């Protein structure tokens, strides 16, 4: 697209004009909020759109533009925006109270649904987010094994706590953030994804590994796809050595299947972290897993054990009844798997349609993914990136290398101009995306790519 860092003038000019109210809000936000955003993934050049309302598979910007939505609440809104059953459940609970400051019946029903649906879930403990869930899972693993090291895979994302800050983006040895103590990073042992021999080498050489942590659906929301045979081998390898296997199913939980990726791939871990769909689009997370490990969180009739052996866990809004109500309504609706089967089929159609549009236009890009998730890589031909992994082992570092970042921002702006908010790196469908949504999205994608080609975006 010309020299790196330049943005196409015509697309940017049209975007600034069509989303002028969003530009004004962003300028105000920048004076109040660092960077003007409240989540790094929402960073968009020249500025993000501001959304006023949403319903089903659509949302409306503050300017009134109707947009087909592929952010889906960062993957949390599997039933779309404002599903009537979820709204009714939340409204009903609001009349009864938002926070009783104590135990309540809904947390029991919520836990019951999780244990019924997730194969590994003998017990469940609720948290306030996916980040907290992975942090608690690591603490449980260390307590259960009396060991400290955790094997983590390059390119896999597990939230923003300190232990998860290494191995997220190339170069993998550098933390993804400033301010992370080196002592935390040293507890994590990095390993290439889909490489069973590398894991075996680590486990054979060390006796201090508590657990192996993995995004079951693939690193960074499937940007680095997981080999199902690798998952099965990893389960056998860890079980044979007494090392806990932790599936991060914050994204894949209840999405790939009612029981998540572990049901989808037929591999059961020791511990599972959950969030997003779990709470029906409201804040909420959980750790679920083996009863003997999870029961380390329980009080005993032994003051010494409670003080020195128990795994401590608090959280003001853990399992609060409003989020529990939304979670229960959602899980009850998707428990039979019909929504997942429809969404998975829609995901296949979307990926195929977008790739076909790119081929018609002659744009250098590729869309791939699993279930109702998609990943998008721009300029794989120019960069020599094997997105499909057909020429031997997939280069996971290349899949996370985006030397022309402005091009992704331009794509999002061009799609917004055509009525679609397509998360430019990876995104999610809901179970309510319709055939009409897909048809409009594919048409918009082709138009957006032609706009970009006219401005010389693709070399």
TAURPE-V759852 format. One record per residue. N is the residue number from 1. SS is DSSP state (@ for helix, = for strand, . for the rest). D_FIRST is the distance of its C-alpha to the first C-alpha in whole Angstrom. Layout:
((N	SS	D_FIRST) (N	SS	D_FIRST))
//
This chain:
((1	.	0) (2	.	4) (3	.	6) (4	.	7) (5	.	9) (6	.	7) (7	.	8) (8	.	8) (9	@	11) (10	@	13) (11	@	12) (12	@	13) (13	@	16) (14	@	17) (15	@	18) (16	@	19) (17	@	22) (18	@	23) (19	.	23) (20	@	25) (21	@	28) (22	@	25) (23	@	24) (24	@	27) (25	@	29) (26	@	26) (27	@	27) (28	@	30) (29	@	30) (30	@	28) (31	@	31) (32	@	33) (33	.	31) (34	@	29) (35	@	26) (36	@	27) (37	.	26) (38	.	29) (39	.	27) (40	@	24) (41	@	23) (42	@	23) (43	.	20) (44	.	17) (45	.	15) (46	.	16) (47	.	19) (48	.	21) (49	.	23) (50	.	27) (51	=	29) (52	=	32) (53	=	34) (54	=	33) (55	=	36) (56	=	35) (57	.	32) (58	=	31) (59	=	30) (60	=	30) (61	=	28) (62	.	30) (63	.	29) (64	.	31) (65	.	27) (66	=	28) (67	=	26) (68	=	26) (69	=	26) (70	.	25) (71	.	26) (72	.	29) (73	.	31) (74	.	29) (75	.	30) (76	.	34) (77	.	34) (78	.	35) (79	.	38) (80	.	35) (81	=	36) (82	.	39) (83	.	41) (84	@	44) (85	@	46) (86	@	44) (87	@	45) (88	@	48) (89	@	49) (90	@	47) (91	@	49) (92	@	52) (93	@	52) (94	@	51) (95	.	54) (96	.	56) (97	.	54) (98	.	51) (99	.	52) (100	.	56) (101	.	56) (102	.	57) (103	.	57) (104	.	57) (105	@	57) (106	@	53) (107	@	52) (108	@	55) (109	@	53) (110	@	50) (111	@	51) (112	@	53) (113	@	50) (114	@	48) (115	@	50) (116	@	51) (117	@	47) (118	.	46) (119	.	48) (120	.	48) (121	.	49) (122	.	53) (123	=	52) (124	=	49) (125	=	49) (126	=	47) (127	=	44) (128	.	42) (129	.	39) (130	@	37) (131	@	36) (132	@	40) (133	@	41) (134	@	39) (135	@	41) (136	@	44) (137	@	44) (138	@	44) (139	@	47) (140	@	49) (141	@	48) (142	@	49) (143	@	52) (144	@	53) (145	@	52) (146	.	53) (147	.	50) (148	.	47) (149	=	44) (150	=	42) (151	=	39) (152	=	36) (153	=	33) (154	.	30) (155	.	27) (156	.	30) (157	.	30) (158	.	33) (159	.	33) (160	.	33) (161	.	36) (162	@	37) (163	@	37) (164	@	34) (165	.	32) (166	.	32) (167	.	30) (168	.	27) (169	.	24) (170	.	23) (171	.	25) (172	.	28) (173	.	31) (174	.	29) (175	.	30) (176	.	27) (177	.	29) (178	.	31) (179	.	35) (180	.	36) (181	.	39) (182	@	39) (183	@	42) (184	@	40) (185	@	37) (186	.	40) (187	.	42) (188	=	39) (189	=	38) (190	=	35) (191	=	35) (192	.	32) (193	.	32) (194	.	34) (195	.	36) (196	@	39) (197	@	41) (198	@	39) (199	@	40) (200	@	44) (201	@	44) (202	@	43) (203	@	46) (204	@	48) (205	@	48) (206	.	48) (207	.	51) (208	.	49) (209	=	46) (210	=	47) (211	=	44) (212	=	41) (213	=	39) (214	=	36) (215	=	34) (216	.	35) (217	.	32) (218	.	30) (219	@	28) (220	@	26) (221	@	27) (222	@	27) (223	.	23) (224	=	26) (225	.	28) (226	.	32) (227	.	34) (228	@	37) (229	@	39) (230	@	38) (231	@	39) (232	@	43) (233	@	43) (234	@	42) (235	@	45) (236	@	47) (237	@	46) (238	@	47) (239	@	50) (240	@	52) (241	@	51) (242	.	52) (243	.	48) (244	=	47) (245	=	44) (246	=	42) (247	=	39) (248	=	37) (249	.	37) (250	.	35) (251	.	33) (252	.	35) (253	.	38) (254	.	39) (255	.	36) (256	.	36) (257	.	40) (258	.	43) (259	.	43) (260	@	40) (261	@	38) (262	@	41) (263	@	43) (264	@	40) (265	@	40) (266	.	44) (267	.	44) (268	.	46) (269	.	45) (270	.	47) (271	=	45) (272	=	43) (273	=	40) (274	=	40) (275	.	38) (276	@	36) (277	@	38) (278	@	41) (279	@	41) (280	.	40) (281	.	37) (282	.	39) (283	.	39) (284	.	41) (285	=	41) (286	=	44) (287	=	45) (288	=	47) (289	=	48) (290	.	52) (291	@	55) (292	@	56) (293	@	53) (294	@	52) (295	@	56) (296	@	55) (297	@	54) (298	.	58) (299	.	60) (300	.	64) (301	.	67) (302	.	67) (303	@	66) (304	@	65) (305	@	63) (306	@	61) (307	@	61) (308	@	60) (309	.	58) (310	.	57) (311	.	53) (312	.	53) (313	.	50) (314	.	50) (315	.	48) (316	.	49) (317	.	47) (318	.	47) (319	.	48) (320	.	49) (321	@	50) (322	@	48) (323	@	45) (324	@	47) (325	@	48) (326	@	45) (327	@	44) (328	@	48) (329	@	47) (330	@	43) (331	@	45) (332	@	48) (333	@	46) (334	@	43) (335	.	46) (336	.	47) (337	.	43) (338	@	43) (339	@	40) (340	@	38) (341	@	39) (342	@	37) (343	@	34) (344	@	34) (345	@	34) (346	@	32) (347	@	29) (348	@	29) (349	@	29) (350	@	26) (351	@	24) (352	@	25) (353	@	24) (354	@	21) (355	@	20) (356	@	22) (357	@	19) (358	@	16) (359	@	18) (360	@	19) (361	@	16) (362	.	15) (363	.	12) (364	.	12) (365	=	14) (366	=	17) (367	=	20) (368	=	23) (369	.	26) (370	.	30) (371	.	32) (372	.	30) (373	=	27) (374	=	24) (375	=	21) (376	=	17) (377	=	15) (378	=	12) (379	.	11) (380	@	14) (381	@	15) (382	@	12) (383	@	14) (384	.	17) (385	.	18) (386	.	21) (387	.	21) (388	.	24) (389	.	26) (390	.	28) (391	.	28) (392	.	30) (393	.	30) (394	.	26) (395	.	25) (396	@	25) (397	@	23) (398	@	20) (399	@	20) (400	.	20) (401	.	17) (402	.	14) (403	.	12) (404	.	9) (405	@	11) (406	@	9) (407	@	7) (408	@	11) (409	@	12) (410	@	10) (411	@	12) (412	@	15) (413	@	15) (414	@	14) (415	@	17) (416	@	19) (417	@	19) (418	.	20) (419	.	23) (420	=	22) (421	=	22) (422	.	20) (423	.	20) (424	.	16) (425	.	18) (426	=	21) (427	=	24) (428	=	27) (429	.	29) (430	.	32) (431	.	36) (432	.	36) (433	.	32) (434	.	33) (435	@	33) (436	@	32) (437	@	29) (438	@	28) (439	@	28) (440	@	26) (441	@	23) (442	@	22) (443	@	22) (444	@	20) (445	@	18) (446	@	17) (447	@	17) (448	@	14) (449	@	12) (450	@	13) (451	@	12) (452	@	8) (453	@	9) (454	@	10) (455	.	7) (456	.	5) (457	.	3) (458	.	5) (459	.	6))
//
